[in-house]
Amino acid sequence: MTNPAPAWLLLGPETGEKNDFAASIKNNITAIYGAPPDEYSFYPYDKDASDIIALLRNISLFAPAKIVLIKNCHDLKKKDASLIADYLKKPSEDAFLILQTEEMKADPLIEKNIPSSCRKTFWEMFDSKKKGWVIQFFHKEKLTIENSAVDFLIDMLEGDSETLKKECSNLAIYFNADEVITEERIADFFHNRKEENVFTLFDYIASGDFKKSVEASQTVILSSDGSPVRILGGLLWQFRNLYNFLKLLDKKKSFSDACLMMNIRGKKRQAVYSDASSNYSVSDLENIIVLISYYDFLFRSTRVEIQHVMFPVFLYSVIICKGRNIDAKSSHTSHFRFP
């Protein structure tokens, strides 16, 4: 068995497969040395590069080797990147450095000193591959899931496979073997969680509470799997349901009949729809759905930091302006049409 390379650069947005690859490096080292290595993990702002390099060069007292992981290595200061690049020219024999970033590139000095064979880019899993993975996962757990529920789950958890694995595992614990997993039951699962999530955020939006909506959105965004793009996907599904619900009311269906037809069960969820029907009209929701499309397009082309700043603007446009976009001229959204 050959020794692993002394350093790896793992690029791209697919966190789950990057973590799996890093785990395979650890397993390889364990097999070679006969014992697991010491593990250390840092962000660029945790320690100076000089301290990390000292750790790499020092002998491990209780393990045959060590792995040092630097996450978000694109945030390394130029001075620190230069120090790491110098280390890479003559790395320690019993230390293994893994540099990770969701970006497509790292500092040129670092890339120059890591051979191309040790630079890997992990792209986000295609939805078609995610669908097969989800179906297979629940099949192994002896659970039945509807096709529409698979699509809904993928839309809700847009992003890397690590989040998908985590939430599918949570759902497998939540459901009984004799249950069929539907869109509505998944929505109930997320809605009944104690922590803030995209469903509690929708509750605040439905009631027209701008302050609580902003507070909840910041909590969700700062969670480990709460990217603004993913939040928009979760809100879009709920606003589409609300739109269809209000269309039924417009057709003179009673509130209880509309709830039955839309499979909105439970007093809590029905209260949310009651609030929303008082605060928003069908035309408001048409504007909001177009607005979500605009912000989804906008967020995908801007840095995460900018997305965080702009999210309250999005909420203001939804709650206060009823879907009228205060962030852009109408010409910017003219290519979006309501389905």
Residue, then its C-alpha position, 0 to 999 in steps of 0.5 A: m500500500t502506497n503512502p498518501a500524498p502529503a497534501w491535498l487541495l479539495l475544491g468545489p461546493e459538494t461538501g459531502e463527497k469532499n468529507d468522504f474523500a478526506a475520510s478515505i485519506k484517514n482510513n488509508i493512513t490508519a491502514i498504513y501506520g496500524a493506528p489512526p492519526d491525530e486529527y486537527s481542524f482549523y479555519p484561517y481565522d482560528k490560528d496563524a499559519s506559522d502555528i499550523i506549520a509548527l503543528l505539522r512539523n512537530i512529532s506526534l506523541f501518541a499517534p504515528a501520524k497526524i492530519v491537519l485540515i484547513k477549511n475555507c482555505h480561500d480566506l487565507k491571508k496572502k502572508d499565510a498562504s505564502l508560509i503554507a506554500d513554503y511548507l509544501k515545498k518540503p512537507s513533514e513525512d508523518a503529517f498530512l495536510i488537507l486544504q478545503t474550499e467551496e470555491m473553484k480556486a485557492d491561492p495561486l502559490i498553494e496551487k503551484n505547490i500541490p501537484s494536479s493529481c492532488r487537486k480535486t474539484f467536487w461539483e454539486m450532485f445533479d438532481s437526477k443523481k440525488k433522486g436515485w440516492v434518496i430512493q435507494f436510501f429509504h429503500k434500504e431503511k424499508l420505508t416507502i416514499e412517494n415520487s413527488a415527496v422525493d422531488f420536494l425533499i430535493d427542492m427543499l434541501e438544495g445544496d450538497s449531499e451532506t445536508l441531504k444525508k443528514e436530513c434523510s437520516n432524521l426522516a428515517i428515525y421520524f417515520n414508522a415502517d408502515e407509513v408512506i412518506t408524502e410531501e405533506r408529512i415531510a412538511d409536518f416533520f420540518h414544521n414541528r421542529k423546535e428550532e427556527n427553519v424555513f417553515t417557521l419563517f413562512d409562518y411569520i411571513a404569513s402573519g405579516d410579522f416583518k421583525k420576527s421574519v428577519e430574526a428567524s431568517q438570520t437564525v436559519i441562515l447562520s445554521s449549518d445548512g441554511s443557505p439563502v438559495r435553499i431557503l428560497g426553495g423552501l419558501l417557493w414550495q409553501f407560497r405555491n401551496l398558498y397560491n393554490f389554496l387562495k385560488l380555491l377560496d376565490k372559487k367560493k370554496s369554504f375555508s374547511d373545504a379548501c383545507l381538506m382539498m389541499n390536505i392541510r391538517g392540524k390546527k396550527r397549519q390551518a391557522v397559518y393559512s388563515d393568517a396568510s389568506s388575510n394578509y395576501s391576495v392571489s395577485d400578491l402571491e403571483n408577484i411574490i412567486v416571480l420575486i422569488s425567481y428573481y432573487d434565486f437568480l440574483f443570489r446564485s450570481t452573488r457572494v454569500e455575504i451579499q446574500h445575507v445582507m440582501f435577504p431582509v430586503f427580500l423579506y421587506s419586498v414580500i411582507i410590506c410591499k406584497g411582492r413588489n420588488i424594491d431592489a430592482k427595476s421592473s426591466h430586470t424581472s421582465h423575463f420571468r413569467f408567472p406559470 
